Amino acid sequence: MCKMKKRMFVREKDLPIYILLSNLTDEGWKTIKGKPERIKEVNRELENLGVKVLHQYATLGPHDFVNIVDAPDNKTIVKLSIELGSRGTIQIISMPAIPIDEFITSIKK
């Protein structure tokens, strides 16, 4: 669970963070237009896969949504991408993210 603290979040688990950039297909847009709450339903499905949505934004520009999630490992994110992508409603680009303090520490080693 996340707790907001000066626009930063504190996670209860020490799981890897991933950035998911997604674009809806024409079929995805039809689904969202007819049932916007489907977005929240999919978030609950992600939790069943072991992925927790920490932050989620609809965006203007090259991607329709930006999601910041945590997951146990890369395999879980691959499973998520295959599960959602196979529906034909969304295309996802996933990127592991390193918190900046961890990044700085790794450079100093």
C-alpha positions in Angstrom: 0.0 0.0 0.0 1.2 3.5 -0.8 1.0 6.5 1.6 1.3 9.9 0.0 4.1 12.0 1.5 5.1 15.3 -0.2 4.2 13.9 -3.7 6.4 10.9 -3.0 5.2 7.5 -2.0 6.3 5.1 0.7 5.8 1.4 -0.3 5.2 -1.2 2.3 7.0 -3.9 0.3 10.5 -3.6 -1.2 9.5 -4.8 -4.7 10.9 -3.7 -8.0 9.2 -0.7 -9.6 8.2 -0.7 -13.3 7.0 2.1 -15.6 4.3 0.9 -18.0 3.6 3.0 -21.1 0.4 1.9 -22.8 -1.6 2.7 -25.9 -5.2 1.6 -26.4 -6.1 0.0 -29.7 -9.3 1.0 -31.5 -11.1 -1.8 -29.7 -9.6 -0.6 -26.4 -11.0 2.9 -27.0 -14.4 1.5 -27.7 -14.3 -0.5 -24.4 -13.2 2.6 -22.4 -15.8 4.9 -24.0 -18.6 2.4 -23.3 -17.4 1.5 -19.8 -14.8 3.9 -18.3 -14.7 2.0 -15.0 -13.1 -0.9 -16.9 -9.8 0.8 -16.2 -10.2 0.1 -12.4 -11.4 -3.4 -13.1 -8.2 -4.2 -15.0 -6.2 -2.7 -12.0 -7.9 -5.3 -9.8 -6.9 -8.0 -12.3 -3.3 -6.9 -12.1 -3.4 -7.3 -8.4 -4.4 -10.9 -8.9 -1.3 -11.3 -11.0 0.9 -9.9 -8.2 1.2 -6.4 -9.7 0.2 -3.3 -7.6 -0.6 0.0 -9.4 1.1 2.7 -7.4 0.2 5.6 -9.7 -1.8 5.8 -12.8 -2.2 8.7 -15.3 -4.1 9.3 -18.5 -1.7 11.3 -20.7 -1.7 13.4 -23.9 1.1 12.7 -26.3 2.6 9.5 -27.7 1.2 7.3 -24.9 -2.4 7.0 -23.6 -1.5 6.0 -20.1 1.5 5.9 -17.8 1.4 3.5 -14.9 3.9 3.1 -12.1 3.6 -0.3 -10.6 5.5 -2.7 -8.3 5.8 -6.4 -9.1 7.9 -9.3 -7.7 10.1 -9.7 -10.8 10.4 -9.3 -14.6 8.6 -12.6 -15.2 5.5 -11.2 -13.6 5.6 -8.1 -15.8 6.0 -10.4 -18.9 3.0 -12.3 -17.8 1.0 -9.1 -17.4 2.0 -7.9 -20.8 1.1 -11.1 -22.5 -2.2 -11.4 -20.6 -3.3 -7.8 -21.4 -1.8 -7.7 -24.9 -3.4 -10.9 -26.0 -6.9 -9.3 -25.6 -6.2 -7.0 -28.5 -7.2 -3.8 -26.6 -3.8 -2.5 -25.4 -0.1 -2.3 -26.3 2.3 -2.0 -23.4 5.9 -0.9 -23.2 7.4 -1.9 -19.8 10.6 -0.5 -18.2 12.2 -1.4 -14.9 12.8 1.7 -12.8 15.5 2.3 -10.2 14.8 4.7 -7.4 17.3 7.6 -7.7 19.0 6.9 -4.3 19.6 3.3 -5.3 21.0 4.5 -8.7 23.4 6.9 -7.0 24.5 4.2 -4.5 25.2 1.8 -7.3 27.4 4.3 -9.2 29.5 4.9 -6.1 30.3 1.2 -5.7 
